[in-house]
Amino acid sequence: MYAVIRTGGKQYKVAQGDVIEVERLRPEGGEVELEPLLVVDDDGRARAGSAELGSARVRARVLGERRGDKIRIFKYRSKTGYRRRAGHRQTLTSIEISEIDLEGSTGSGDKE
């Protein structure tokens, strides 16, 4: 089973046990619940949309935080003397996907 989650403006394809780095999360405690689920695939059956995934959740355990690599920004316009230099380091949170839960969404959209 895998799920496509959205956090920090990006989408990630995750399965149970995966460890991923996402943009900084500030959870209360060591667990985080990711609600904006886009697609869940359960034994070859894809589910999408808020009707089928209204109660679906992805639970993850926070492993820690770190700073990402430095990105250097340089703006330049020729013949005007315009030069600007800046840098940025994104804080990343490392999480481990502990559970993908569909609770109650199985069987509700079945047609005869």
C-alpha positions as a printed Julia matrix, in Angstrom:
112×3 Matrix{Float64}:
   0.0    0.0     0.0
   1.28   3.46   -0.8
  -0.03   7.0    -0.5
   0.68  10.33   -2.12
   0.79  13.07    0.51
   1.21  16.81    0.23
   3.21  18.85    2.7
   5.26  22.0     2.32
   3.87  22.62   -1.16
   5.36  19.36   -2.47
   3.99  15.87   -3.09
   5.63  12.69   -1.85
   4.89   9.04   -2.65
   5.26   7.13    0.62
   4.78   3.61    1.94
   4.82   2.28    5.48
   8.37   2.34    6.88
   9.71   5.01    4.48
  11.92   7.76    5.89
  11.63  11.09    4.05
  12.75  14.68    4.61
  10.08  17.37    4.29
  10.08  21.09    4.88
  10.01  22.03    8.55
   7.1   20.71   10.61
   6.49  21.76   14.19
   4.54  18.85   15.66
   3.21  18.63   19.2
   5.14  15.62   20.43
   6.86  13.0    18.31
   3.94  12.12   16.02
   2.46  13.97   13.06
  -0.72  13.18   11.12
  -0.79  14.1     7.44
  -4.36  14.7     6.29
  -4.13  16.15    2.77
  -3.96  12.72    1.14
  -4.16  12.73   -2.65
  -4.08   9.03   -3.69
  -3.95   5.72   -1.81
  -3.38   2.43   -3.63
  -4.56  -0.66   -1.74
  -3.76  -3.97   -3.48
  -4.02  -2.51   -6.99
  -7.08  -0.35   -6.36
  -6.44   3.39   -6.58
  -8.56   5.79   -4.52
  -8.68   9.52   -5.01
 -10.94  12.4    -4.14
 -12.38  13.69   -0.9
 -15.41  11.37   -1.01
 -13.36   8.16   -0.76
 -10.51   9.55    1.33
 -12.44  11.67    3.8
 -11.34   9.65    6.82
  -7.97   8.41    5.52
  -4.85   9.44    7.45
  -1.1    8.94    7.22
   0.68   8.86   10.57
   4.4    9.53   10.86
   7.0    9.64   13.63
   9.36  12.64   13.76
  13.0   11.56   13.77
  14.67  14.98   13.93
  15.52  18.22   12.18
  18.5   19.42   10.16
  19.48  22.29    7.91
  19.6   21.65    4.18
  22.32  22.61    1.76
  22.95  26.3     1.15
  21.43  27.74   -2.01
  23.29  30.76   -3.35
  21.31  33.49   -5.08
  23.04  36.05   -7.32
  21.17  38.72   -9.25
  22.98  40.67  -11.94
  22.01  43.19  -14.6
  24.64  44.05  -17.15
  25.96  47.58  -17.67
  24.12  49.04  -14.66
  26.29  48.05  -11.71
  23.4   46.07  -10.19
  24.59  43.06   -8.21
  22.85  41.34   -5.3
  24.04  38.3    -3.4
  22.05  36.23   -0.91
  21.79  32.7     0.42
  19.2   30.39    1.94
  19.25  27.2     4.02
  15.94  25.39    4.46
  15.23  23.61    7.75
  14.15  20.02    7.04
  12.25  17.59    9.26
  13.0   13.88    8.92
   9.91  11.67    9.38
   9.25   7.93    9.26
   5.86   6.79    7.93
   4.44   4.54   10.64
   0.92   3.85    9.38
  -1.37   4.4     6.4
  -4.93   4.14    7.68
  -8.06   4.06    5.51
 -10.47   3.67    8.47
 -13.98   3.25    7.18
 -13.36   4.2     3.56
 -13.3    0.56    2.39
 -16.6   -0.65    1.02
 -18.32   2.75    1.04
 -17.76   3.4    -2.68
 -18.42  -0.13   -3.96
 -20.98  -0.49   -6.75
 -22.93  -3.61   -7.6
